[in-house]
Amino acid sequence: MDQLDTVIKAISMSMGAAWASGINLYAAILVLGILGSTGNIVLPEALQILTNPLVLGAAGIMYAAEFVADKIPGVDTGWDAIHTFIRVPVGAMLAAGAVGDMTPAVSLAAAIVGGGIAAGTHATKAGSRVMINTSPEPFTNWTVSILEDVTAIVGIWTALHYPTLFLCLLVVFILLMIWLLPKIWQGVKKIFGFIRRLFQGPEKKTPSTIEAENKNHTTNS
């Protein structure tokens, strides 16, 4: 039973770190690093580096930068685009490091699954923010950004202290994400298509198009 609990805790920490990284990587590092350095949790050896004051300081500075950037419509989308190349690989690394002293195959499997979860979470966040940014007022953007930060922090705290509950919630989140992502993608395509048409101006009609329209008009008459 103790061995099963250990495995569940390792999986929860691994997937929790990856999941939170897709939302706010720097918040995830800060939570893990602060809890580890204060003795509230025992981090695996591979993640002990997160307790280093230099790492915590860098994560704190980047969290503050993201906190500001994430509240500015348009800037948040650019920030998310850049962090596609940061959140996903680092999320995979954290997931691999969180499984502790296991075989290389287990670490690689954790990195693969963790990277996939981080990518899915990041895509859901980034896509949703593109659609939310169509709102003319900034308050919705601010509210959602703050809720994302709180969700990442509370989520990883739950993964560390209530692993079984977190894993159940993670399954629900993955199912919801699978259902939601295609809808978000369609919405994002429509928004960028609208923006592209604004910059291109009115579509120029070719002679064949004009002739076809005249024929349709004659037929309807």
C-alpha positions as a Python dict, from the first residue, in 0.01 Angstrom:
ca = {
    (1, 'M'): (0, 0, 0),
    (2, 'D'): (285, 235, 86),
    (3, 'Q'): (446, 163, -250),
    (4, 'L'): (120, 241, -429),
    (5, 'D'): (90, 572, -243),
    (6, 'T'): (447, 657, -341),
    (7, 'V'): (373, 586, -708),
    (8, 'I'): (53, 793, -699),
    (9, 'K'): (236, 1086, -539),
    (10, 'A'): (515, 1068, -797),
    (11, 'I'): (267, 1060, -1086),
    (12, 'S'): (66, 1346, -937),
    (13, 'M'): (374, 1564, -885),
    (14, 'S'): (499, 1483, -1234),
    (15, 'M'): (172, 1554, -1414),
    (16, 'G'): (90, 1846, -1186),
    (17, 'A'): (417, 2018, -1270),
    (18, 'A'): (358, 1963, -1643),
    (19, 'W'): (-5, 2078, -1627),
    (20, 'A'): (76, 2394, -1432),
    (21, 'S'): (369, 2470, -1666),
    (22, 'G'): (128, 2498, -1958),
    (23, 'I'): (-62, 2771, -1775),
    (24, 'N'): (214, 2959, -1592),
    (25, 'L'): (557, 2798, -1593),
    (26, 'Y'): (714, 3048, -1356),
    (27, 'A'): (439, 3009, -1098),
    (28, 'A'): (490, 2632, -1110),
    (29, 'I'): (865, 2668, -1052),
    (30, 'L'): (810, 2913, -767),
    (31, 'V'): (557, 2690, -590),
    (32, 'L'): (780, 2382, -618),
    (33, 'G'): (1094, 2574, -525),
    (34, 'I'): (946, 2758, -226),
    (35, 'L'): (773, 2449, -84),
    (36, 'G'): (1095, 2251, -131),
    (37, 'S'): (1322, 2512, 26),
    (38, 'T'): (1092, 2562, 326),
    (39, 'G'): (1071, 2189, 395),
    (40, 'N'): (699, 2159, 321),
    (41, 'I'): (770, 1893, 59),
    (42, 'V'): (1065, 1675, -30),
    (43, 'L'): (1156, 1726, -393),
    (44, 'P'): (1319, 1448, -596),
    (45, 'E'): (1691, 1495, -645),
    (46, 'A'): (1644, 1607, -1005),
    (47, 'L'): (1421, 1894, -890),
    (48, 'Q'): (1633, 2005, -593),
    (49, 'I'): (1784, 2272, -817),
    (50, 'L'): (1449, 2456, -802),
    (51, 'T'): (1525, 2547, -439),
    (52, 'N'): (1839, 2736, -540),
    (53, 'P'): (1798, 3109, -460),
    (54, 'L'): (1927, 3201, -807),
    (55, 'V'): (1659, 2985, -973),
    (56, 'L'): (1388, 3120, -742),
    (57, 'G'): (1500, 3477, -811),
    (58, 'A'): (1495, 3427, -1188),
    (59, 'A'): (1153, 3258, -1171),
    (60, 'G'): (1024, 3543, -954),
    (61, 'I'): (1142, 3809, -1201),
    (62, 'M'): (989, 3622, -1496),
    (63, 'Y'): (665, 3566, -1305),
    (64, 'A'): (640, 3941, -1242),
    (65, 'A'): (704, 4009, -1613),
    (66, 'E'): (440, 3756, -1716),
    (67, 'F'): (195, 3896, -1461),
    (68, 'V'): (214, 4234, -1636),
    (69, 'A'): (233, 4108, -1995),
    (70, 'D'): (-59, 3872, -1942),
    (71, 'K'): (-289, 4162, -1851),
    (72, 'I'): (-238, 4353, -2178),
    (73, 'P'): (-463, 4240, -2467),
    (74, 'G'): (-251, 4151, -2769),
    (75, 'V'): (73, 4146, -2571),
    (76, 'D'): (-52, 3835, -2390),
    (77, 'T'): (-100, 3658, -2723),
    (78, 'G'): (254, 3741, -2831),
    (79, 'W'): (385, 3629, -2493),
    (80, 'D'): (197, 3298, -2525),
    (81, 'A'): (332, 3248, -2879),
    (82, 'I'): (691, 3289, -2760),
    (83, 'H'): (633, 3064, -2459),
    (84, 'T'): (516, 2779, -2680),
    (85, 'F'): (888, 2702, -2711),
    (86, 'I'): (948, 2735, -2336),
    (87, 'R'): (648, 2600, -2144),
    (88, 'V'): (619, 2272, -2329),
    (89, 'P'): (984, 2151, -2314),
    (90, 'V'): (1037, 2274, -1957),
    (91, 'G'): (707, 2114, -1856),
    (92, 'A'): (834, 1786, -2000),
    (93, 'M'): (1163, 1826, -1810),
    (94, 'L'): (983, 1894, -1481),
    (95, 'A'): (759, 1592, -1537),
    (96, 'A'): (1062, 1370, -1598),
    (97, 'G'): (1247, 1505, -1296),
    (98, 'A'): (946, 1465, -1067),
    (99, 'V'): (930, 1084, -1099),
    (100, 'G'): (1249, 1058, -895),
    (101, 'D'): (1510, 783, -907),
    (102, 'M'): (1340, 547, -1149),
    (103, 'T'): (1450, 384, -1472),
    (104, 'P'): (1532, 597, -1779),
    (105, 'A'): (1226, 446, -1950),
    (106, 'V'): (996, 578, -1675),
    (107, 'S'): (1157, 923, -1695),
    (108, 'L'): (1119, 928, -2073),
    (109, 'A'): (756, 817, -2050),
    (110, 'A'): (689, 1092, -1794),
    (111, 'A'): (853, 1347, -2023),
    (112, 'I'): (641, 1237, -2320),
    (113, 'V'): (312, 1242, -2131),
    (114, 'G'): (405, 1554, -1938),
    (115, 'G'): (505, 1735, -2256),
    (116, 'G'): (173, 1642, -2413),
    (117, 'I'): (-23, 1769, -2114),
    (118, 'A'): (180, 2091, -2103),
    (119, 'A'): (121, 2142, -2476),
    (120, 'G'): (-253, 2081, -2444),
    (121, 'T'): (-287, 2312, -2144),
    (122, 'H'): (-81, 2582, -2317),
    (123, 'A'): (-288, 2555, -2637),
    (124, 'T'): (-613, 2581, -2441),
    (125, 'K'): (-489, 2886, -2251),
    (126, 'A'): (-341, 3064, -2553),
    (127, 'G'): (-639, 2994, -2779),
    (128, 'S'): (-890, 3102, -2519),
    (129, 'R'): (-704, 3428, -2463),
    (130, 'V'): (-710, 3510, -2835),
    (131, 'M'): (-1090, 3481, -2829),
    (132, 'I'): (-1125, 3673, -2502),
    (133, 'N'): (-915, 3957, -2646),
    (134, 'T'): (-1196, 4031, -2893),
    (135, 'S'): (-1381, 4186, -2598),
    (136, 'P'): (-1344, 4567, -2621),
    (137, 'E'): (-1297, 4613, -2244),
    (138, 'P'): (-985, 4493, -2059),
    (139, 'F'): (-1156, 4372, -1741),
    (140, 'T'): (-1241, 4027, -1878),
    (141, 'N'): (-879, 3980, -1979),
    (142, 'W'): (-754, 4085, -1635),
    (143, 'T'): (-1001, 3859, -1455),
    (144, 'V'): (-915, 3556, -1665),
    (145, 'S'): (-541, 3617, -1627),
    (146, 'I'): (-567, 3634, -1247),
    (147, 'L'): (-786, 3322, -1241),
    (148, 'E'): (-525, 3139, -1452),
    (149, 'D'): (-250, 3228, -1203),
    (150, 'V'): (-462, 3117, -909),
    (151, 'T'): (-561, 2796, -1088),
    (152, 'A'): (-197, 2706, -1162),
    (153, 'I'): (-87, 2769, -802),
    (154, 'V'): (-383, 2593, -639),
    (155, 'G'): (-363, 2309, -891),
    (156, 'I'): (1, 2225, -826),
    (157, 'W'): (-54, 2262, -449),
    (158, 'T'): (-339, 2011, -479),
    (159, 'A'): (-118, 1776, -680),
    (160, 'L'): (140, 1780, -401),
    (161, 'H'): (-97, 1743, -104),
    (162, 'Y'): (-400, 1560, -247),
    (163, 'P'): (-258, 1350, -532),
    (164, 'T'): (-559, 1122, -585),
    (165, 'L'): (-799, 1416, -605),
    (166, 'F'): (-569, 1598, -848),
    (167, 'L'): (-537, 1297, -1079),
    (168, 'C'): (-917, 1260, -1091),
    (169, 'L'): (-953, 1630, -1174),
    (170, 'L'): (-677, 1599, -1434),
    (171, 'V'): (-870, 1326, -1616),
    (172, 'V'): (-1178, 1551, -1621),
    (173, 'F'): (-966, 1840, -1750),
    (174, 'I'): (-815, 1629, -2030),
    (175, 'L'): (-1161, 1515, -2144),
    (176, 'L'): (-1284, 1875, -2138),
    (177, 'M'): (-973, 1989, -2325),
    (178, 'I'): (-1024, 1728, -2599),
    (179, 'W'): (-1381, 1855, -2645),
    (180, 'L'): (-1290, 2224, -2624),
    (181, 'L'): (-972, 2253, -2835),
    (182, 'P'): (-1138, 2199, -3178),
    (183, 'K'): (-1394, 2470, -3095),
    (184, 'I'): (-1120, 2708, -2980),
    (185, 'W'): (-923, 2638, -3299),
    (186, 'Q'): (-1225, 2720, -3518),
    (187, 'G'): (-1281, 3042, -3327),
    (188, 'V'): (-916, 3146, -3355),
    (189, 'K'): (-920, 3076, -3732),
    (190, 'K'): (-1225, 3301, -3775),
    (191, 'I'): (-1063, 3582, -3576),
    (192, 'F'): (-737, 3573, -3771),
    (193, 'G'): (-930, 3541, -4097),
    (194, 'F'): (-1126, 3855, -4008),
    (195, 'I'): (-805, 4041, -3923),
    (196, 'R'): (-644, 3931, -4250),
    (197, 'R'): (-943, 4057, -4449),
    (198, 'L'): (-922, 4394, -4272),
    (199, 'F'): (-561, 4440, -4382),
    (200, 'Q'): (-623, 4310, -4734),
    (201, 'G'): (-915, 4544, -4792),
    (202, 'P'): (-1219, 4462, -5006),
    (203, 'E'): (-1176, 4165, -5235),
    (204, 'K'): (-1116, 4263, -5597),
    (205, 'K'): (-1356, 4107, -5842),
    (206, 'T'): (-1218, 3938, -6149),
    (207, 'P'): (-1398, 3957, -6485),
    (208, 'S'): (-1511, 3596, -6449),
    (209, 'T'): (-1656, 3670, -6104),
    (210, 'I'): (-1843, 3976, -6238),
    (211, 'E'): (-1980, 3772, -6530),
    (212, 'A'): (-2097, 3497, -6296),
    (213, 'E'): (-2270, 3751, -6071),
    (214, 'N'): (-2444, 3910, -6372),
    (215, 'K'): (-2569, 3570, -6486),
    (216, 'N'): (-2703, 3495, -6140),
    (217, 'H'): (-2873, 3835, -6128),
    (218, 'T'): (-3031, 3777, -6471),
    (219, 'T'): (-3151, 3432, -6371),
    (220, 'N'): (-3303, 3560, -6047),
    (221, 'S'): (-3477, 3840, -6235),
}
